[in-house]
Amino acid sequence: MNKIYEHSKDVHVKNYVVYGKTGDKKLYYEPEYKTQVSKADMEDAFLKGLLLIDDGTNKLTPVAMTAATVTTVKAGSTAVESTVWNAATT
């Protein structure tokens, strides 16, 4: 079993909010969509259960992570919809 430890930078942090641009499905640090979130930052926040994605309409909690992506789900008009969000790979 691997353990994931919080660090001093995580003390009193409830969530790390990143911004998902629905047009390109990428994650950004700021709501103006200027700097794409790094894979390392996305992975760190996800593994600690602190990642929250704001897509401009909804606040979404990712349910899965693979490589440089996380997946969120939300209720659609007729079914559950999933979205795969991408972090920067470099």
Secondary structure as a PSIPRED ss2 file (coil, helix, strand):
# PSIPRED VFORMAT (PSIPRED V4.0)

   1 M C   1.000  0.000  0.000
   2 N C   1.000  0.000  0.000
   3 K C   1.000  0.000  0.000
   4 I C   1.000  0.000  0.000
   5 Y C   1.000  0.000  0.000
   6 E C   1.000  0.000  0.000
   7 H C   1.000  0.000  0.000
   8 S H   0.000  1.000  0.000
   9 K H   0.000  1.000  0.000
  10 D H   0.000  1.000  0.000
  11 V C   1.000  0.000  0.000
  12 H C   1.000  0.000  0.000
  13 V C   1.000  0.000  0.000
  14 K C   1.000  0.000  0.000
  15 N C   1.000  0.000  0.000
  16 Y E   0.000  0.000  1.000
  17 V E   0.000  0.000  1.000
  18 V E   0.000  0.000  1.000
  19 Y E   0.000  0.000  1.000
  20 G E   0.000  0.000  1.000
  21 K E   0.000  0.000  1.000
  22 T C   1.000  0.000  0.000
  23 G C   1.000  0.000  0.000
  24 D C   1.000  0.000  0.000
  25 K C   1.000  0.000  0.000
  26 K E   0.000  0.000  1.000
  27 L E   0.000  0.000  1.000
  28 Y E   0.000  0.000  1.000
  29 Y C   1.000  0.000  0.000
  30 E C   1.000  0.000  0.000
  31 P C   1.000  0.000  0.000
  32 E C   1.000  0.000  0.000
  33 Y C   1.000  0.000  0.000
  34 K C   1.000  0.000  0.000
  35 T C   1.000  0.000  0.000
  36 Q E   0.000  0.000  1.000
  37 V C   1.000  0.000  0.000
  38 S E   0.000  0.000  1.000
  39 K H   0.000  1.000  0.000
  40 A H   0.000  1.000  0.000
  41 D H   0.000  1.000  0.000
  42 M H   0.000  1.000  0.000
  43 E H   0.000  1.000  0.000
  44 D H   0.000  1.000  0.000
  45 A H   0.000  1.000  0.000
  46 F H   0.000  1.000  0.000
  47 L H   0.000  1.000  0.000
  48 K C   1.000  0.000  0.000
  49 G C   1.000  0.000  0.000
  50 L C   1.000  0.000  0.000
  51 L E   0.000  0.000  1.000
  52 L E   0.000  0.000  1.000
  53 I E   0.000  0.000  1.000
  54 D E   0.000  0.000  1.000
  55 D C   1.000  0.000  0.000
  56 G C   1.000  0.000  0.000
  57 T C   1.000  0.000  0.000
  58 N C   1.000  0.000  0.000
  59 K E   0.000  0.000  1.000
  60 L E   0.000  0.000  1.000
  61 T C   1.000  0.000  0.000
  62 P C   1.000  0.000  0.000
  63 V C   1.000  0.000  0.000
  64 A E   0.000  0.000  1.000
  65 M E   0.000  0.000  1.000
  66 T E   0.000  0.000  1.000
  67 A C   1.000  0.000  0.000
  68 A C   1.000  0.000  0.000
  69 T E   0.000  0.000  1.000
  70 V E   0.000  0.000  1.000
  71 T E   0.000  0.000  1.000
  72 T E   0.000  0.000  1.000
  73 V E   0.000  0.000  1.000
  74 K E   0.000  0.000  1.000
  75 A E   0.000  0.000  1.000
  76 G C   1.000  0.000  0.000
  77 S C   1.000  0.000  0.000
  78 T C   1.000  0.000  0.000
  79 A C   1.000  0.000  0.000
  80 V E   0.000  0.000  1.000
  81 E E   0.000  0.000  1.000
  82 S E   0.000  0.000  1.000
  83 T E   0.000  0.000  1.000
  84 V E   0.000  0.000  1.000
  85 W E   0.000  0.000  1.000
  86 N E   0.000  0.000  1.000
  87 A C   1.000  0.000  0.000
  88 A E   0.000  0.000  1.000
  89 T C   1.000  0.000  0.000
  90 T C   1.000  0.000  0.000
